[in-house]
Amino acid sequence: MKRRTWLLIGSLVGFLAGVFPGCQGGPEQYDLAIVNGQIIDGSGNPWFRADLGIKDQKIVAIKNKIPADQAKKVIDASGLIVAPGFIDIHTHADEDLIRIPGCENYVSQGVTTLIGGNCGGHEFPLASLFDEIKKPGIACNFASLAGHNTIRRQVMGMKMGEPDSEEMARMKDLLRQEMAAGAMGLSTGLSYLPGTYSKTAELVELASVVAEYGGFYASHIRNQGKNITAAIEEAIKIGEENNLPVEISHIKLADEDVWNQLDLITRPVEAARARGVEVTLDQYPYTATSSGFASSFPQDVFEGGHEKFLERLKDPETYERIKKTIIANRLTSGRGIDKLEAILIARCQKFPEYEGKNLKEILARQGKPASAETGADLIIELVKGGDASAIFFQMDEKDVEALMKLPYVMIGSDGGLEKVGVGSPHPRSYGTLARVLREYVRERQILGLEEAIRKMTSLPAQTLRLLDRGLIKTGFFADVVIFNPEEVKDQATFANPHQYSRGMVSVIVNGQEVLAGGQFTGQRPGQILYGQGYRPD
């Protein structure tokens, strides 16, 4: 009788161990355990203390205590924050992932997922890009939007005007192709070529394709100055008419004439949200932008491509019209700001010696007087040589702070993958997310830590419809960052941008450490993340 009883008890214990594997004793139940940390789960809720168990790329346990002998590796996070890996919703990583698969300048900030294809441009076709990225592997996860400028250029080149019915049909077919390849949605760059040539009706019709695939609409809007409200309303219209979520890229008041007029942004956004349109924004925590100079020119001079532009420059009247437009758009200030000092060259293939210098320094080097006229001539010369990317100081810090406090604004770098020492890029590529944690959370207390992390994790995941990332939650992919809140720090500056951020102790992507003890591991566990309309065939 006793033997029979013990057999029954043994069978019951075995059954319960199979149903509830977390109840089992014995070693190596988890691939990785993170113990003694303060967990900020990404939801915006206050931190709590618990241990995490990770196995087969997923978070499988959140417990009061995980014994050390139950994991192959244990990370002691005493005194540290454990949070979801940061999702940078606005990058220009794209093809650079093939060249820089370790993603070091982003990993050092705690980024585990990069979103490319922004501002209307993506590497075409996406299926080929994804295949190329998979070959060497990548440290971070990657997803991409399909860019309107790219698709328009494929069909219409640099032609101004509206597409005819055949051109529209071809653009829609290409967009369907890219959405089926896994694009998250459609992006536009409406101050860039050739997107600037498009009208709202064209974008509304193209966005109808995105609705077929469950995507969203992201826009670098037409204007971030005096006409910003109309530009936001256009983006909302494109989404609303197709029942699409709308994400407005790198929001800012980028004209001194509208500084501190936050209602130009909040009024149209909050009116749309009140009537049921899902509108979100992203921003980077700097007062300088970075782009090429072409958007400062009359856009018609680029129709037909670069050779046509060079021909038009030979006409004195056209040249003077271009100069006047550049002076008005880039080199005039009603606040007494020296615009020649406020524009730095980030990259210039034809004149690499200009990188890191402002326009006034370059003019002095050329032996020319510093004036709006000579500055405009210099900009024209740069664009003649194939354009250059520049850094433009054109925002007010009060606006950066005010936008950051809005609950529907998330953090996005608008940066790219960087090789240390190449060019003089905007420091946002190295420091955006760490800068928020240092300056706006720890030092100036503009945001609470839980809210800042929400803006870097669950809010972008929600926008992207990443249903199993962005939170510390059982069943979610184990994209996790562990950092010291008192030491996390951006080091990149405008004068010395090539500096990795500090304070991240461990960065885990799909259950594997790509940063361990503050050192890059060389592991490449990143995955391609596909949109809801992905069709593998």
N, C-alpha and C positions, 0 to 999 in steps of 0.2 A: 504493500500500500504506500509506504514511504517513498519507494523507488518511483512508483507511478506518479506520485504527487510532484516529486522533483523533476521528472521528465516533462510534466505539463507546465511547470513554472519555467523550465528552460525553453520550451517551445514558445511560450508567451513572450519571454524576454527577446528571443530572436525575432519574433514577429514585430514587436514594437520597435526594435532597432532598425528593421527594414523600412517601416513606415515613417519613423522619426529618426533619420540618420544623424541629426544633431545630438541625439541622446547617446550615441555610441562613445565609448572610451577609446583609448588607443591612439597611436601616433599618426601624424600626417593625414588628418581629415581634411585639411585645407592646404592649398598651394602656398598661401600667404596669409598671415594674420597681422593686423595693425592693432596694437593694444595701447591702452592708457591715454588715448587722445581725446581732445574735445572736438566732437563732431558738429560741424555746421552742414546740414544736409542739403542746402541749396534752395529750400522752399521759402526762406525768409524767416523761419522759426528760430527761436533762441537755440544756442548750442546745448548739447547734452554729452555726457560721458558714456562711451561704450567701446567695445572691441568689434572689429570687422573681420569676417572670414571670407576669403576669396578663393574660388576654385573654378577652373575651366573658363577663365575670362570674366566670370560674373561675381557679383557680391552675393554670397549665399547665406551669410549669417550676420546679424547685428545683435550682440549679446553683452550682458554685463561683464562676463569674463570668459576668455578663451585660453585654456591652458597652453603653455608653450609647446608641450609635446604633441599637440594636435595639428601643428603646421610645419611644413617643410622649412619655411622661413618666417621669422617674427620681426616686425619693425616696432620698436618701442617709441611711441609718439608722445611720451610724457612732456607736458608743457607746450605741445604743438597743436595746431589746428589741422583737422582732417576734413577735407571738403571734396565735392565733386570736381573732376578736372574741368578746367576753364574752356569754354567754347567761344572761339573768336568768330563771330558771325560775319565779319567784314575784313577779308584779307585779299591780297593779290598774289597768293602763293603759286597756284597753278603749275605751270611747266617747271618752275624752279624746284619743285619737289623732286624732280628727276636728278637735278644737279646738287641739291642740298637735302638729301632724304632724312638726315638726322634732325632737321627742324630746330637746331640748337637755340637760335635767338627767341623762339617761341617756347620751347620746353623750359628754358630758364625762367620764364614768367609763370609757369604752371599751366600752359595751354596744352590740351590733349586733343582738341579737334579744331581744324582750320576749315573755313568756308571760303571758296574761291569763286571765280566767275562774276565778280561784282563790277559795278559801274559800267555795265553794258558789254564787257569783254570777257571771253573765255577761250580756252584752247580748243580749237575745232579740228576734228569731231571729238566729242567727249569720250566715246568708247575707246578711241585710240589712246587718248591721254590716260585713261584709267588703266589700260593694259600696260602702258609704259611705266606708270608709277608702281604697279604691282611687281615688276621685275626686280628692282633692287630692294623693294620694301620701304616703308616709311615709319618714322618714329611716332608721328601723330596720325589720328584719323583725318580723312579728307572728304569733303563733299563740295559740289559745285553747282552754281546756277548756270543757266544758259544766257549768254549776253546778246541783247538786241543789236548792238553795234556790230558784233561779229556776224550775226545772221544777215543783217541788212547789207553789210559789205560783201558777203558771199554772193548775194543775189543782185544788188544794185551798184556795187562799187562805191564810188564817191559821188554819185549823182544826187543832186538836189531834187526836191519835188516829191510828190506823193507816188507811191507804187501803183502801177496799173494792176488789173485783176490777175494777170499771169504772175507778176512779181509777188503780189501778196500771197497767192496760192503756193508759190515756191518757198517763201519765207515761213509760212505756216507748216509746210511739210518738213522743212529743216528743224523747226522748233519741235514738232512731234518726234522727230528722230532723236533729238537731244533729250527730250523729256523721257522717252522710252529707254534711253541709255542710262538714265538715272539722275538727271538734273533735278535740283530741288525746286526750281521755279525759274522765272524770267527776271533778269536784271536789265536796267536801262542806265545809260550815261548820257543824259540829255544836254549836257554842256560840252560834250565831246563829239568828235566826228566819227561816223556820220549821223549819230543819234540826234544831233542838234537840228538836222534837216527834217526830222519826222514831226508829224502832227499828232494830236491826241487821238484822233479817230484811228490812225494806223496802229497805235499802241493798244487801244481798246480791243481791236479785232485780233491782234496777235495774242493778247492775254487770254482770249477765249480758249485758246489751245491749252494754256496752262491749267485752266479750270477742268479740262477733261482728265488731267493727270493728278489732280489733288495737290498742286503746287501753290506757290505764293508769288507776289510781285514785289520786287525790291528796286528802289530807284535812287540814283544820284540825280536829284531833281534839277530842273532847268536853271533855277536861280536861288542863291542863298543870301541875297541882299534885299534890295527894295521891293522886289517882286516875289519874295519867298512865300507869302501866303497863297498867291495864285499858283505857284509851282507845287506846293503841298496839295492844294485842292485838285490839281490835275492828276497827281499820283493817286489820290483817294478815288477820284472818278474812274480811273482805269481799273482799280480793284473792285470798287463797288458795283460797277456795271457787270462784272463777271463773278461776283460773290467770292472774291479772293481776299485773303489777308494781305495787308500792305505794310511793307517795311521800308522806312525812309532812311537812307544811308547817311552816315557821318553828319548828323544834323548840327547846324551852327548858324550864327548870325555873322556872316563873313563880309560885312561891309560896315565901315565905321558910321555910316548914316543911320543904321538900324540897331546899333549896339544898345543893349538893355531894353529892347522892346520884345520881351519874351512872348507877349500875346500874339505876335505875328505868327508864331508857331503853335502855341497851345490852343488858340481859338479854333482854327480849322481841325486840328487833330481831335480835340475833345468833343467838338460838335459831331464829328464822324463817329467817334466811339459811342457817343450817347445814342446815336440812331442804329447802332449795331454793327458798324464796320470795324473790323479788327485792325487797328493801326498801331504799329510800334516804331520806335526810332533807335538808332545806335549813335554813339559818339565816341571820340577819343579825347583824353584829358590834356590837351595842349591848345595853345592859342595860335598855332601856325598850321597851315594846310600844306599839301605837297602835290604837285601835278606838273604837267607840261605848260608851255606858254600859249599853245594854239588857241585855247579858249578865250584868250585876250584879244584875238584878231577878229575882224569882220569875217564871218564864217563862209561867205560866198567865195572868198579868194582861194579856198581850198578845193572847190568843186573840180572834179576830174583828177585829183591827186597832186602829188608833190611837183611833178614837172610843170603842170599847168600853173601852180602857185608861183614857181620860179619865173615863168614867162610873164605873169601879171605884175611881178615886182619891177619889171623893166619899164613899166608905164609910170611916169612921174606922178600923175594924178592918183593912181591907185596906191603908190607908195606913200604919198602924203595922207591919204585916207586911212591907211593902215596905221601910220604913226599916230594920228589923232585919236584913233580908237584905242590903241595901247596906252597912250598917255591918260585918256579918260578912265579906262578900265583898271589900270595897274599902277600908274605913277602919279596920281593926284590925291591929295589929302586935305580935307577941310579942318583937320585937327592938328596940323603941323607935323605930321609923321613923315620922316624922311623915308620915302618908299624905296629909294635906291639902297638904303641900308637894310630895309626890311625884306629884301628878296635875296636868298642864298641859292647858289647852284648846287644841286644834289648830285646830279650825274650829267655828263656831257661827253659823248663819245668823240666828237670832233676836237673839243678843247678840254681835255681832262685836267689841264692845269688850272681851270676855273673852279673845279669842284671844291666846295667848302668856303668859297669866297662870295661876298655879296657884290651887287652890281657896282656899287661905288668903288670897291677895291679893284674890280676888274677894269673899270674906266681909268683909274689912276695908273694901273699897270700899263694900260695902252697909251698913257700920256694925254688923255682926253679930259675935258672939264666935266664935272658931275652935274648933269641937268636932265630934265625930263626928256628933252630932245635926244641927247646922246644915249640916254638909257633906252629909249624906244629903238634907236638904231641898233644898239647892242642886242636887244631882244630879237629884232628881225634877223640879224646875222646868225643868232643861235638857231632860229627856226629854219633858216635857209640851209643850215648844215645838218638838218634832220631832227630838229627840236632838241630840247634838253629838259630834264626834270628839275624843278626848283622848289624851294621852301618859301612860303609866303606868310609873314606874320600879319594877320588880318582879323583876329578875334579879340574879344575882351574877356578877361578872366571871370568877371562876374557872371557872364552868360554861360561859361563852361560850368560853373558851380550850380547855377539855377537849373540848367538842363539836366545835370546829373541827378538832381533830387526828384525828378519826375518819375513816377512809378513805372511808366511804360517805356522808359529809355534804358537800353542795355549798353554794354561796353563792347566796342569793336575797334581794332587798331587801325584799319585802312593801310596796313603795312604789308611787307613782303618778306620772304626768306632772304637772308643776307649772308654773304661771305665776309668774314672779318677783314677790314682794310680796303674793301672795294667800294669806291665812291664815298659820298658824304651824305648818307640817307637821313631822312627824318628819324629822330630817336624813337618814334612810336613803334617801329618794327622791333625794337629791343626792349621797350620799357612800359608799354601801355598799361597792362594789367597790374604789374607790380607798382607802377606809379599811383594807380587808384588806391591800392592797399596802403601804400606809404603816405602819400600826401593828403588824399581826400578822406581816408579813414583814420589812420593813426595820428597824423600830425594836425590836421585841420578839422577833423570830425564833421565833415560835410555829410558823410554817410556812416551808418553803423556797419559793422563788419558783416553781419548776416545779410543786410540789404545789398551791400556791394557784391557779395558772393552770389546772391540770387540773380543779379544783373549780368553775371558772367557764366551762369550755369543753367538753371531751370528756365529762365526767361528766353534766352536764345534757343534752348532745346524745344520749348513750347512753340516758338515761332517757326522753327524748322520741322516740327512734328517728329522730332526724335523721341519716340515713346519709351525708350529704354536707356536713356542717358540724361545727364543733367541733375541727377539727385543721388544721394546716398540712400539706396533702397534695395532690399533683397530682390533678386531677379534682374537688376540693372547691370549693365556692363561695368566692369571695375575700372573706370577712368577716375582716378583719385589723385589729389594733391595733398601733400603734408608740408606745412610751412610754419615758420616761426613768425608770429604776427608782430613781434618787436624788432625783427631783423629784416623782414622782406623789404626790398629796396630796388628801385630802378636806378641804374648807373649811367645810362645813355644820356648824353646832352647834345645840343645842337652843334657845339664845338667839337665834341668827341663822341660821336654816336655809336661806335662799334664797341659797346660794353654790355656784356650779359647782365641780366638782373640777378640779384642775390636774395637769399632767404628761403628758397625752396629746398627742402631737405630731400623729398622724394616726389617723383612724378610717375604715376602708374597709368599705363595705357593698355586696356584690355587685359588687365591682370599682370602685366610685366612692367618692371621698372625701367624707364628710359632715363631717369635721373635717380641716383642712389647716393645718399650721403653728400648731396650737392654736386655730384660728378656725373657726367654723361656716361651711360653704359654702352652705347653703341647698338642696343637692341632696337628692332624695327617691327613692333607688333601692331602698328597702325592699320586700319582697314579703310576701304572705300565705303562711304555711307551713301546709300542711294535714296532718291526721292520716292514718294509713294506711288508714282506712276512707272517705276522701273519695270521693264519687261525684258528679261534675260535673253529671249530669243530675238 
